[in-house]
Amino acid sequence: MKTDWRKHISSDPKVMLGKPVIKGTRICVELILEKLAEGEELKQILESHPTISRKDVFACMSFAVDSVKNETTYSLA
């Protein structure tokens, strides 16, 4: 079941210049996605950031999916 990212992710201009963060933290969605893209395992991320949960990490991925889902793409060729 897909995690509802809205329960875990927030954006406030007063926190990290409005970047999407895990609620109640200053941990940016971007940071978590970068760690995953670099091959860091879920266990490592949770050990490095003990204030977040497994669901928070999945919420970051769901946020990313929803962010690109309806993008319009154009051929550059």
N, C-alpha and C positions, 0 to 999 in steps of 0.2 A: 504494500500500500504506500502510495506517495505521501511524503511528509508535507503538511501544510506549512509552508515556509513563513506565512504571515504570523504564525504563533511564535516564531523564533527569531525573526529578522526585523530590524527596524531601521529607519533612516531619520535622523534629526540634525538639522544644520548646526546645532550646538555640540554635536558629538562627531568627531573625526571628519569635520567639514561636510557632514551630510552623507558620507559614504555608508552603504548598507553594512550594519554590524549585527552581531549576535546580541539579542536583547540583554540588557543589564551588564554589558561588557563594552570594551573598546576594541574588540577583536573583529576586524573587517572580514566580510565574506570573501573578498579578494584574496586575503592572506590564506584562508583555509583552502580555497580553490587552487591557489599556487602550490601549496604543500601537496595536495592530492595529485596535481598535474606533474609534479616532480617525483612522484612515486612514494611519497611518505604514506605509511600505513595509518589506518584509523587509530590503532592503539597508540602509535607514536604521537599523533596529534592530540589525543586526549591526555596523554602523559605530560605533554608540553604545555597544555592549557587546561588545568584541572577544574576551571570554573565552567567549562562547557560540557555538553553531553553528546552522546552518539546522535541523538535526534537533531541537535543543533548542526552537526556536520552534514547530515542528510538534508536538512533545511537549506543549507548553503547550496548544495547541488540542485535541489528543486528550484531555488531562486534563479540559479543560472539557466536552467532549462526554460523556465517561464520567461526569462529575459530575452532569450534568442528565438523562442518558439514562433513568434509572428513577425520576425524581421523580414524585410524585403531585401532580396539579394539581386545584384546586377552583374552581368558578365563583363569582365574587363578586357576580354579578348576582342 
